[in-house]
Amino acid sequence: MKNNILFLIAVLVLISCNSVQKKDTFSTSDISIEDYKSFGEKVVSDKIYDTSTITDTYDGLKEGDSIDVSFTGTVNSVCKVKGCWMRVALNNDQETMVKFRDYGFFVPKDIENDTVIVQGKAFVSEMSVEDQKHFASDAGKTEKEIASITKPKRTYSFVAEGVLIKE
């Protein structure tokens, strides 16, 4: 009898441990493509990372490293000139600068706060003062904000082959 109770407790512990798994990825087969508008190449991935996972991935990269990956996030800002780049939120007030491969496509200029799925190459780089000022100008920042940019900074970058924007 005592052995049966111990066995039952052990089985319950194992079952409860397995049911607490965090799902940090999903695939394009898990989403309804009709809910998204597609830009660039077709996004086809069996691993689409969430914000926490892609942030951890970026933290592990060194300058010069790159990784093919897909992830989902929220658009913080987008180029107001022609939709040629966007900044997507990561964890801890970080974001990644997303550009589009060979400027082969652009995204709408009014997608702030929209959910996107991007597929392409993630990498870490150092952005020059000149480039920071250029992107700040494109984003409609004030002259004072632009003038306050004085140092290069480590940036999380992404070159997208395809983008899905949730409608």
Rosetta blueprint (number, residue, H / E / L):
1 M L
2 K H
3 N H
4 N H
5 I H
6 L H
7 F H
8 L H
9 I H
10 A H
11 V H
12 L H
13 V H
14 L H
15 I H
16 S H
17 C H
18 N H
19 S L
20 V L
21 Q L
22 K L
23 K L
24 D L
25 T E
26 F E
27 S L
28 T H
29 S H
30 D H
31 I L
32 S L
33 I H
34 E H
35 D H
36 Y E
37 K E
38 S E
39 F E
40 G E
41 E L
42 K L
43 V L
44 V L
45 S L
46 D L
47 K L
48 I E
49 Y E
50 D L
51 T H
52 S H
53 T H
54 I H
55 T H
56 D H
57 T H
58 Y H
59 D H
60 G L
61 L L
62 K L
63 E L
64 G L
65 D L
66 S E
67 I E
68 D E
69 V E
70 S E
71 F E
72 T E
73 G E
74 T E
75 V E
76 N E
77 S E
78 V E
79 C L
80 K L
81 V L
82 K L
83 G L
84 C L
85 W E
86 M E
87 R E
88 V E
89 A E
90 L L
91 N L
92 N L
93 D L
94 Q L
95 E E
96 T E
97 M E
98 V E
99 K E
100 F E
101 R H
102 D H
103 Y H
104 G L
105 F L
106 F L
107 V L
108 P L
109 K L
110 D L
111 I L
112 E L
113 N L
114 D L
115 T E
116 V E
117 I E
118 V E
119 Q E
120 G E
121 K E
122 A E
123 F E
124 V E
125 S E
126 E E
127 M E
128 S L
129 V H
130 E H
131 D H
132 Q H
133 K H
134 H H
135 F H
136 A H
137 S H
138 D H
139 A L
140 G L
141 K L
142 T L
143 E H
144 K H
145 E H
146 I H
147 A H
148 S L
149 I L
150 T L
151 K L
152 P L
153 K E
154 R E
155 T E
156 Y E
157 S E
158 F E
159 V E
160 A E
161 E E
162 G E
163 V E
164 L E
165 I E
166 K E
167 E L
